[in-house]
């Protein structure tokens, strides 16, 4: 078995793409219009799915296999309470330097994320 990808269903697609381009210091690797974006970081794929694309563009949706509301209704997932939790563990040489680099990007971060770094 090998690792494939991490998929995040996001509410603000363009903003999310911009955020990860800044954090990863790389351009998005592949896109499918405004529906999907992939960052391939040396084999570690982080993928962003636009949570509203399918509901806003129903004529472009193709379902293969059985439809499972709980997994396939991305707008419902994007709007659900308590779904915005993900931990992505990335290695860096100098944690404090990387923290300062990201902080300097003015990227939106969770309020208390820097408590353990100081």
Helices and strands as residue ranges (DSSP letters): E 5-10, H 13-24, E 30-32, E 36-41, E 44-50, H 53-56, G 58-60, H 69-72, H 74-79, H 95-104
